[in-house]
Amino acid sequence: MTAPDVSIIIVSWNTRDLLRDCLRAVEGSAGTATEMIVVDNASSDGSATMVRAEFPGVRTIENPGNRGFAKACNQGLTVARGRYRMLLNSDTRVNPDALARLVAFMDAHPRAGACGPQLRHFDGTLQPSGRAFPTLLAAVIAVTPVPMWVRRVTADRFERRDYSRACEVDELTGAALCLRGEALDQVGVLDEDFFFFGEDVDLCWRLHKAGWTVTYLPEALVLHGWGGSRGKVRERTSLLIQRAYVLLMRKHRPGLAPAVVTALSFVLTLLKAVRRALPAWARGGPRAALASLRVHRDELFWLCAR
C-alpha cells in the first residue's frame, strides 16, 4: 500500500464543532494524499461519535481519560503511515493549498526536520509564530505574575518581526507543525512529561541539536482559534505552563537556569496555595482548605521530587 504524503494527527478534547470544521477543511485540501487520525481524550461532548458518523475514513483513537496533548499526539504519531506527520489542533482550518505547500517544501529541503505555516486568527489578524528558544529571562517572566507590558516587551525580543518571509526559526507551535518521519525516528516523539504546553518547543530544540532545520513558511496559511481546549482547564493552566518552563530549562539550559526557575516556581506555587487556602478555611474550616490545595500540593511535590 502506498504511503500517504502526510498523516494529520488531531488531538480532541470537547471541541466537537471545531473538530468538524477542522476535518472538513483537511478533506478539502488539494494536491496531497492525506491520512487523518483523531485521538480523543475522553470528550464528553460526543466528539468521537461525531467523527465516526460523519468522517468514516478517519482513524479514531478513543482514550479512557484526558492523557494530555503530548501523550495523545504520540499515540497518533505511532500509527501514522505518512512520509510526513502533521500535528494539527482541532481549532484550526487549513487553507485548501496549505498542506500541498508544506509537503512541497519538505520534499525540496531534505534537511528540514519540520516546517510550519503562517497562522491567523479566524478574524484574519496575524497570530505570532516562530520564536527564539526561551532564555532564563523569558522563563522567569513567563512564570512570574508581571505586568502585561513587561510580557509584551519580552515577546518583542523573542518573536519574529517580519512574518511575510520564509526563514529558519528556533521553534514553531505544535498547533500546526509538519514533521519529517526520519527526523522523528532520530530524535523521538514528544516528551510526555509535558502535559499540553512546551512539548513543541522541546521537540524543535531536539531537532536543532540533531542537525535538522525548522522553517516558517508564510505561503501556507492556517486559521487558528487559539485555545479551543485550553480555556477548559484554566485553573491548571498557569501551573502547567510553569512546569513546562522548569522542564525546558532543565533539559536545554544547563547551569544556573534550572535552579533559578525551579526555586522561583516553588515560592510562587506556595504563595498561590496560601492565598487559595485562607478563604477556603474561612468558609469551611481545615478540611475545605486542604481540599482547595490539591493542585498546588501536587505541583509542590513535583518540583521537590524533580
N, C-alpha and C positions, 0 to 999 in steps of 0.2 A: 504494500500500500504506500502510495506517495505521501511523504510528509507535507503537512500544510506549511505555507510560508510563515505564518505566525499563529501562535496559540495565545488567546486572550484569557487572562485569569482575572476574574472579578470576585472580590470578597463582598458578601452581602450581610448586612445586619439591620433589619427593619427599615429597608428603603425600597419597598416593593415598586412603587410607582416610578421612582427614579431609575430603578434597575430595569424596568420595562423599557423606558425611553433609551437607556444606555444600550441594551441589547438590540433594539430596533435600529439604532444608529450604526452599530457594528454590522448588522445584516445588510445595511445599505451601502457599505463600503465597496468600492470598485477596485479592481486590479490586483487583488490578493486572495489567496486561498487561506481561509481562516478556520481555526478550531476555537470554539468558545467553551470555557469551563467556569461555572459558577460554584463557589464554595460558600455555603450559607451557614452562618454562625448562630444557629438556633433562633432564627427570626420568629417573632410571634405574630407577624402581620401577613402571613401566607406567602411570603416571597418565593420559597421553594416550590410551593404548589403552583403559583403563577408561572414560574419558569417551565415546569414540566408540562403544563397545559398549553401554554402559548408558544413555547420555543422547544419543541420536542427534539430538535437537533443539538441542543446544548447539553453538555455533560454536567450534571448536578451532583455535588457532594454535600450531604447534609450532616452537620456536626451536632452532637447532643447538647452542646453548650457553646458559649462565646469563647473561642480559643484565641482571640486576638487576631490582628491583621497579619503579622509575620507568620505565625503558625499556619493560618488558613491559606495564605499565599503559597507557602511551601507545599501544602497538600496539592494545590493545582500545578505548581511547577514540577512536582514529582511525576505526574501522569501526563504532562504536556508532550505532544509529539512534534510541535513545530520547530523549524530551524531557528526561529526567534520566539521569545516568550515575553508577552507584554502584560505588565501589571496595569490594571485599569480600575479606577474607582467606580463604584456603582452610580455616583452622582456626576458622571461625565457623559458627554456626547461628542463622538469623533466626527469631524468633517468627512464627507464621502471619500476624499482623496488622501486623508491623513495617514492611514495605515500603509497605503502604497508608497507614499513619500518616505516614511520611516524605513520600510523594508528596502527600498531602492538605495537609501543612504547606507544602510548596513551592508548591503551587497557590494557597494562600491568602496567601502572602507573596512577592510578585513581586520584592522586593529581596533575598531570601535567595539568596546565591550557593551556600551549602552548609548542610547540616544533618546531624547525626549522632545515633545512638541512644544509649540507656543501654547500657553494656557490663557484662556479668557473667561471671565465670569459670564453668566447667562445674559447679562445686560450688555455684553460686548466690551467691557472695560478690561484692561490688561491685568493679568494675575502674575505677580513676580515668580520667576522660575530660574533656576541656575544660580547657585550661590557658592561662595567660598566655604571651605570647611570651617566649622566653628573653632575659634580660639578660646583660650581661658577667659578672656574678657567677654566674649559672646556668651559663653556658658554661664558666667556669673550673672550677667544681665538677664539671661533667659530664666534663671531660677529665682531671681530676686524681684519683689514687687516694686519695681522702679516706675517713675512717671512715663507716660506714653511717649513723650518727646525724646526721652533717652533711648527707648526702643527704636524709634524712627531713625535717630542718628546712627545707631548701631546697624540697623538694616541697610541704611545707605552705604555703609562701609563694606558690607559683605554681599549685597545683592548686585547684580549686573545693572548697568545704567542704559545700555542700548540693547533692546530686545528685538531689533529688526534684522540683526545679522547672525548667521550661524557661527558658532565658535565652540571650542572646547571649554568645559567648565569643571569645577571640582565635583559638584553634586547636583542632582536633579530630583524632583519629587517623585515618589512612588505612585502618585495619583495617575500618572500616565508615563510609564517607563518601559521602553523596548530593550530587551536584553538578548545578548548573543548566547546561544546554548553552550558553545565551547567555553566561553568566559565563565559561565555559571559552573560548569564542570570543574574548572580550575579553582575558583575562589570559594565555591559553595553557595548555598542559597541564603535566604535571610536568617539573621541571628534571632532565634525565638526568645531570647532574653528581653528583646524589645516587644512590648505588647502591641502598640499601634502607632508609635511615634519614634523616629530616629533610625528605624531599620533601613530606610532607603539611603540615608546619609552613610551609615556603616557599610552598606553594600558598595556604594560608589567609592568609598575610601579604599576598600579591599581591591576593587577593580584597578584603581590607580596604582596601588602598591604592586600589583601583579603585572603592570605594564600596559594595561588596556586604557583606551581613552573613553571619555564621557562627553557627549556633544549635544548642545542645544540646537534644535532645528526649527526655526520660526515658520518655514513654509508649510509645515504640518501643524494644523490647528485643531485643538480640542477645547471644548467648553467644559468648565468645571464648576460645580455648585459650591465647593469648599465646605466640607464638613457635614455631609448628609447623615453620617452616623455619629461623628464626633460629638455633636451637640447633645446626644442622648446619654453621654457618660460624663457630663460636665463636672460633676462632683469629684471625679477622679482625674480629670484631665491634667490639672496643674501638677499633681504628683507623678503622673506617668511621663509628662514632659521633663520634669525634674530628674526622674530616674534615667531617662534616655540620655540626658546630658552627662550624668555621672558615668554611665556605661561608655559613652563616646570618649570622654576624657581618659577613662581607664584603658580603653583599647587602643587609642590612637594619639594621645598626647601624654606620653610618659614624662615623669618628673614631678614637678610641683602641682600641676593642674588637677590630677585626680584627687589628691588630698584636700586641696582648697575647695573644690566643688562638692566633695562628699561631706566635709565638715560644715560648709555653709548650708547644704541641703538638710543636714541633721538638725541644725539650730532652727532653721525656718520651719521644718516639719514639726518640731517640738513646740514652737510658738503657736503654730496653727492648731495643734492638738489642744493646747491650754485654752486658747480663745474659743474653741468649739465646746470644750468640756464644761467650762464655767456656767454658761447659760443653761446647758442640759442639767447640770447639778441643781441649779436653782429651780428648774421646773420639775424634776423627777428624782432628785437625790443621786447617790453614788452609782446605782445601777444604770440609770439613764446616762450618766456621764461616761461610764465605761462603754456602754453600747455605742455612744457617739464617736468613740475613739478608734473603732475597728480599723478603718482605712489608714489612719495616721499611725496607729500602732504597728500595723503590718509593714508600713514603709520604714519606720524607725528600725524594726528588726532587720529588714532587708539591708539597710545602709550599714548596720553594725556587722551583719554576717558577711558582707562583701569586703 
